[in-house]
Structures are given as C-alpha cells and as structure tokens.
Amino acid sequence: MAISRRLILAVLAAFVIYTALRGISESWNNDGFPESLAVKLELMPFLFPIHMISGGLALLLVPLTISLRFKRWHKLAGRIAAADILIAGITAIPVALQAPVTKISAAGFTAQAITWLVLLALGVWNIRQGRAMAHRACMLMLAAVTSGAMFFRVYLALSKLVIPPNHFYDFYAADAWIAWGLPLVAVAVWLELEKRAKNRPLIKHNNRVEQMRPN
Ligand code: HEM
C-alpha cells in the first residue's frame, strides 16, 4: 500500500517537473508552437515568455513550499512562490485576452488567473492574521488551480486520441475551464469533509452525544 502510494507520488512529481521544465524551455524553444500561440508570441514577445518562465517556476515552487510546511524554509519558499505567482497570474490575463484562441478559452484562463491571485491574496492575508487553518485551505486550493496547467496539457494530449480534429477548438475551450475547475472543486469538497469530520461528535452513549474535541 505504502509502495503504491509512493509510486503514484513519484509519477506525479516526475510529471509536474517535466511540465514545468518544458514550459520554461518553451519560452525560447518555441518554433513548434501552433499558429494560434505563435501569433500571441509575436504580439507579446516579452510578456508571453515571462508568463511561461514564471508559470513553469510556479509548478515547482508551489509543491516545494507545501512540502516545506512546519520547516523553517517554508516562509522563504512561500515568499518566493507568492512573488512568482503574482507575475505568472498577472501576465496570464493579457496572454489569454490578446488574440484569443477561442473566446470561451480566454474567459476560462482569465477566470483561472483571477481565482489564482485571489486565493494567493486570501492565503497571505489569513496567515498575517494568524489563521493557520484558513491559510492552509487557501493554499491547497491554490495548488489545485496551479495543477490545472498540467491537467490542461494532459487532457489536450489525450483528446487528440479520441476527439475528431474538427472539434479541437471546442475541446480546447472546455479544457480551459475543467483543467483547473475540477481539481479546485475536488479540493474544496475534501476540505469541507475534513472540517465536518473534525467537528463530528465522536461518541454516542445512551442517546447522549459527547463532544470529544473542542470546537
Ligand atoms: C494557473 C494559472 C495560469 C493561467 C491562467 C495561464 C494562462 C495561459 C494562457 C492564456 C496561455 C495562452 C494559451 C491560450 O491563450 O490559449 C498560456 C500559455 C502557456 N502557459 Fe500558462 N497559465 C497559467 C499557469 C501556467 C503554468 C503553471 C505554467 C507552467 C508550465 C504555464 C506555462 C505556459 C506555457 C509554456 C504556455 C505556452 C503554450 C503551451 O505550452 O501550452 N502556465 N497560459
């Protein structure tokens, strides 16, 4: 059981690192870009590469910061990750809206960027107020939104196996929403269930419910 969990984590980590490094390298090695992305690069020769580099770094920095929780490096890693997400999130908005691949995908990416930045702001605000659990919840949801960059590419690659080419743009538009929307909903539901489990009375005794944990 422990071995299969480790194997899944190792495969996931390898995939995250691959997507991140590929994203960073595409900032200069982008001759193979499809026409729709090459146009964006021509319109935003600095902004788009900055997005690719900061986006790739975010994919590495977010899991690194989470893995360093309770350690003294967490604070420093968190500050670097927050600055990087700020750059990647802000640059994502013009990259989405200029020469949009489809209007629906542009809206999906813009919503993703805004959600990312709002969760970052809430996470920072909560920890500054000393609310560690709310900070944790915001950052786990932020990680879910970040993972959307990886799932987007996974789903797009898989879609080429099953979706006819004339529906490519329809799938692209849907992917721009579901790639980050599904992980975000999954993490939000998990956090809610975790909260309810913590607040649940633990012992039922002669119809009397004893609350074992403090609220
Ligand atoms: C999480 C918030 C993010 C948003 C909202 C976002 C948004 C976008 C948008 C709008 C595009 C242009 C594609 C289009 O308009 O159809 C794009 C391209 C790109 N982004 Fe991001 N991005 C995010 C995170 C990331 C991350 C974490 C990476 C790391 C790999 C990344 C790397 C790239 C790369 C390499 C491209 C170039 C095209 C490609 O390889 O698909 N982005 N992004």
Boltz pocket constraint, residues with backbone or C-beta under 6 A from the ligand:
constraints:
  - pocket:
      binder: B
      contacts: [[A, 19], [A, 20], [A, 22], [A, 23], [A, 24], [A, 26], [A, 27], [A, 37], [A, 40], [A, 51], [A, 52], [A, 54], [A, 55], [A, 56], [A, 57], [A, 58], [A, 59], [A, 88], [A, 89], [A, 92], [A, 95], [A, 96], [A, 97], [A, 98], [A, 99], [A, 100], [A, 101], [A, 102], [A, 105], [A, 106], [A, 108], [A, 109], [A, 110], [A, 112], [A, 113], [A, 116], [A, 145], [A, 146], [A, 148], [A, 149]]
      max_distance: 6.0
